[in-house]
Amino acid sequence: MARKITFMQAINEALAEEMRRDPSVFILGEDVRVSPFGQTAGLVKEFGEERVLNTPIAENAITGAAIGAALNGMRPVLELMFSDFTMLAMDEICNHLGQWGYITGGQYRLPVTIRTAVGAGLRMGYGHSQSLESQLVQAPGLILVEPSTPYDVKGLLKSAIRSDDPVVIFEHPIVTFVVVVDHSQEANCRVNSQHPAEFPDGRAGGNFQVKGDFPETREIGVIAF
């Protein structure tokens, strides 16, 4: 049976489930314990301050800390509150996070997941509303995803955390914060409770692959630069 949950609840559930499953998973970012927007709400109460880390406002430094943790066997989930802030960490993201596996010949893997908000629509100001996916599309070694439904974000986030490669998840504030109540959009608020960890291509918690047998869908995304 399907159940109705919001995009934000799907993110929170995915994080909690992966932290319960794997003790090497932890969250770091600015105000993640307080969770002003709700995605990490309640996690510090269950998992403690050692696994939900508030960081300074220093995106380049905290991205480097996530990389160091991954090199030492951890699976960090880094929250960069807005994609605008990724510009402050481009050296770490593009020159180190995305390429370390290649320059070491696969000897080191970097299982880092970065979550960040992207796009306008909620009047958050010029420094919090840009769509900067194109800046990271051009960087080798990064897996980029931008889910649009609760089902997709839960599956993609869980798969990202389990992946041995770095993944950046873009979360648009419209789908994150605006609850859809239109009956015609009801399917966008559903998660398959029998297979909550399913990646949308059908492989639960598997590695991301470019090729695969994807189910039929009524949605199509076009990216143009």
Backbone torsions as a table, in degrees:
resi	resn	phi	psi	omega
1	MET	NA	144.2	177.5
2	ALA	-91.1	153.3	176.4
3	ARG	-131.6	157.0	-177.6
4	LYS	-95.6	123.7	172.1
5	ILE	-138.7	162.8	179.8
6	THR	-87.8	167.1	176.7
7	PHE	-57.7	-44.4	-179.2
8	MET	-65.4	-41.7	177.6
9	GLN	-62.7	-36.5	179.2
10	ALA	-63.6	-40.6	176.9
11	ILE	-62.4	-47.8	-178.5
12	ASN	-61.5	-43.2	179.4
13	GLU	-63.5	-43.4	-178.8
14	ALA	-61.9	-44.3	179.3
15	LEU	-61.7	-47.7	-178.4
16	ALA	-63.1	-43.6	-178.1
17	GLU	-64.5	-40.0	179.8
18	GLU	-72.5	-32.3	177.2
19	MET	-70.7	-33.0	175.2
20	ARG	-70.5	-36.9	-176.0
21	ARG	-73.2	-36.8	-171.5
22	ASP	-134.4	112.9	-178.7
23	PRO	-68.1	-10.1	178.5
24	SER	-83.9	-8.0	178.7
25	VAL	-82.5	129.8	174.1
26	PHE	-145.3	162.8	-176.0
27	ILE	-114.6	138.6	172.7
28	LEU	-140.8	151.5	-179.2
29	GLY	159.2	177.7	-177.6
30	GLU	-79.6	119.3	176.5
31	ASP	64.9	28.2	-179.0
32	VAL	-71.3	-22.8	176.6
33	ARG	-72.4	-41.8	178.8
34	VAL	-75.7	-36.4	-179.2
35	SER	53.5	72.0	-177.3
36	PRO	-60.8	-23.9	-179.7
37	PHE	-104.2	-11.3	170.8
38	GLY	104.4	-14.0	-174.2
39	GLN	-65.5	-33.0	-179.1
40	THR	-108.7	17.2	-177.6
41	ALA	-60.0	133.5	174.4
42	GLY	83.7	-10.2	-175.1
43	LEU	-71.7	-35.1	179.7
44	VAL	-66.0	-31.3	178.4
45	LYS	-65.8	-38.9	-179.2
46	GLU	-81.8	-40.2	-170.1
47	PHE	-107.4	-9.7	176.1
48	GLY	85.9	167.5	-174.7
49	GLU	-72.6	-19.8	179.4
50	GLU	-72.5	-21.5	-178.5
51	ARG	-112.3	-4.1	173.3
52	VAL	-128.8	98.2	-167.8
53	LEU	-105.4	119.6	168.6
54	ASN	-74.9	138.2	-177.1
55	THR	-120.5	163.7	171.1
56	PRO	-66.6	166.6	175.2
57	ILE	-82.2	80.3	-176.4
58	ALA	-153.3	80.3	-170.4
59	GLU	-60.4	-40.0	-179.9
60	ASN	-63.6	-41.2	-178.4
61	ALA	-68.9	-42.4	-176.2
62	ILE	-74.7	-28.0	173.1
63	THR	-67.4	-40.9	175.2
64	GLY	-62.8	-37.0	177.3
65	ALA	-64.7	-39.3	177.7
66	ALA	-64.3	-40.6	178.3
67	ILE	-62.6	-45.9	179.0
68	GLY	-61.3	-39.8	178.2
69	ALA	-64.5	-41.1	179.8
70	ALA	-65.3	-38.2	178.6
71	LEU	-65.5	-18.3	-179.5
72	ASN	-108.4	23.5	169.4
73	GLY	95.4	3.3	179.0
74	MET	-94.7	166.7	177.1
75	ARG	-123.5	81.5	-177.1
76	PRO	-74.6	143.0	170.5
77	VAL	-113.9	106.7	-174.5
78	LEU	-96.9	126.9	175.0
79	GLU	-101.2	114.6	168.2
80	LEU	-102.7	107.1	-161.6
81	MET	-49.9	-41.7	177.4
82	PHE	-132.6	148.0	-178.6
83	SER	-63.6	-23.5	174.6
84	ASP	-55.6	-32.9	-176.8
85	PHE	-76.5	-16.4	176.9
86	THR	-64.6	-23.7	178.3
87	MET	-62.0	-25.4	178.5
88	LEU	-80.5	-8.5	-177.5
89	ALA	-125.1	22.4	-175.0
90	MET	-64.2	-33.4	178.6
91	ASP	-62.0	-48.3	-179.2
92	GLU	-67.6	-41.3	-176.5
93	ILE	-70.7	-49.9	-172.0
94	CYS	-86.5	-39.1	-175.6
95	ASN	-90.0	-17.1	-177.2
96	HIS	-123.4	-58.2	-175.7
97	LEU	-58.3	-47.7	-176.1
98	GLY	-75.4	-22.5	-170.3
99	GLN	-111.8	-11.1	-172.9
100	TRP	-60.1	-39.6	179.0
101	GLY	-62.7	-35.1	-179.9
102	TYR	-73.8	-45.7	-174.3
103	ILE	-72.3	-16.1	176.0
104	THR	-101.2	9.8	179.4
105	GLY	62.6	31.2	179.2
106	GLY	80.9	5.1	179.2
107	GLN	-69.4	-30.6	178.1
108	TYR	-120.8	131.2	174.4
109	ARG	-110.1	152.5	-176.7
110	LEU	-122.8	84.7	179.2
111	PRO	-78.7	68.2	-179.9
112	VAL	-107.6	130.8	173.6
113	THR	-110.6	127.0	175.8
114	ILE	-111.1	124.4	173.6
115	ARG	-105.3	134.5	179.8
116	THR	-154.0	145.3	178.4
117	ALA	-82.7	142.9	-177.2
118	VAL	-140.0	136.1	174.2
119	GLY	103.6	168.4	-176.9
120	ALA	-103.8	-175.9	174.6
121	GLY	127.5	-17.0	-178.1
122	LEU	-119.2	18.1	174.8
123	ARG	58.1	45.9	-178.6
124	MET	-91.6	1.2	174.8
125	GLY	100.4	165.1	-172.4
126	TYR	-66.7	-28.7	-177.7
127	GLY	-91.9	8.8	-177.5
128	HIS	-135.7	19.0	-169.3
129	SER	-138.0	8.4	-175.6
130	GLN	-80.2	155.5	173.1
131	SER	-106.6	99.2	-169.7
132	LEU	-111.7	23.9	179.4
133	GLU	-56.6	-37.2	-175.3
134	SER	-62.6	-27.0	179.7
135	GLN	-66.9	-33.1	-178.1
136	LEU	-95.1	-21.0	176.4
137	VAL	-57.9	-33.9	-175.5
138	GLN	-80.6	-7.5	-177.8
139	ALA	-91.2	126.0	-179.0
140	PRO	-70.6	149.1	171.9
141	GLY	92.0	-6.1	-178.6
142	LEU	-101.6	140.6	171.5
143	ILE	-101.0	125.0	-177.4
144	LEU	-116.6	131.8	177.4
145	VAL	-134.8	149.9	178.5
146	GLU	-140.9	84.0	-177.1
147	PRO	-70.3	155.3	-178.3
148	SER	-123.8	-4.0	179.2
149	THR	-131.6	158.8	175.7
150	PRO	-57.7	-40.5	179.5
151	TYR	-59.8	-46.3	-178.3
152	ASP	-67.4	-44.2	-175.7
153	VAL	-67.5	-34.2	179.1
154	LYS	-68.8	-47.1	179.7
155	GLY	-64.7	-43.6	-178.7
156	LEU	-67.3	-39.1	-179.9
157	LEU	-67.0	-42.8	178.2
158	LYS	-64.4	-41.3	177.7
159	SER	-66.3	-37.1	178.4
160	ALA	-62.6	-44.9	-178.3
161	ILE	-64.8	-34.6	-179.5
162	ARG	-82.0	-16.2	-179.1
163	SER	-69.3	146.1	175.8
164	ASP	-86.7	1.9	-179.7
165	ASP	-113.5	155.4	-178.5
166	PRO	-71.0	134.3	-178.2
167	VAL	-128.2	134.6	173.6
168	VAL	-110.7	123.8	179.0
169	ILE	-108.3	118.3	177.1
170	PHE	-92.9	128.8	-179.1
171	GLU	-119.3	113.9	-179.2
172	HIS	-76.0	133.5	-176.4
173	PRO	-62.8	-26.7	179.6
174	ILE	-63.4	-47.6	-179.7
175	VAL	-77.2	-22.5	179.9
176	THR	-76.5	-42.9	-170.1
177	PHE	-106.8	-18.9	-178.7
178	VAL	-97.7	117.1	-179.8
179	VAL	-82.2	122.3	-179.5
180	VAL	-79.1	124.5	179.6
181	VAL	-115.6	-9.6	177.7
182	ASP	-62.0	127.3	-177.4
183	HIS	-58.5	-32.2	-178.9
184	SER	-67.0	-20.1	179.4
185	GLN	-104.7	13.9	-174.2
186	GLU	-59.0	-34.3	-178.9
187	ALA	-62.0	-24.2	-179.6
188	ASN	-72.3	-9.6	-179.8
189	CYS	-111.6	26.4	-176.8
190	ARG	-117.2	142.0	173.4
191	VAL	-128.2	136.1	178.3
192	ASN	-73.3	106.9	-175.0
193	SER	-69.9	-20.1	178.8
194	GLN	-78.9	-24.9	179.8
195	HIS	-134.6	63.8	-172.9
196	PRO	-68.9	-17.7	-177.6
197	ALA	-96.5	4.9	-173.9
198	GLU	-67.1	127.1	166.5
199	PHE	-70.6	143.4	-173.9
200	PRO	-54.9	-17.6	178.1
201	ASP	-90.2	3.5	172.9
202	GLY	103.0	-7.7	-179.8
203	ARG	-98.9	111.8	-175.0
204	ALA	-70.7	120.8	174.7
205	GLY	60.9	20.4	-176.7
206	GLY	-84.1	174.3	176.4
207	ASN	-71.5	152.2	178.5
208	PHE	-71.0	137.7	178.2
209	GLN	-134.0	142.5	178.9
210	VAL	-72.3	-39.0	-177.6
211	LYS	-100.5	150.9	177.8
212	GLY	169.5	167.1	177.5
213	ASP	-90.4	100.7	-176.8
214	PHE	-92.5	144.2	178.7
215	PRO	-68.7	160.8	177.1
216	GLU	-65.2	145.6	-179.4
217	THR	-144.4	154.6	176.2
218	ARG	-93.2	-2.4	-177.7
219	GLU	-108.0	145.5	174.2
220	ILE	-142.2	139.0	178.7
221	GLY	-112.6	136.6	178.0
222	VAL	-120.9	125.7	178.0
223	ILE	-112.7	125.3	-179.5
224	ALA	-133.0	135.9	177.8
225	PHE	-129.8	NA	NA
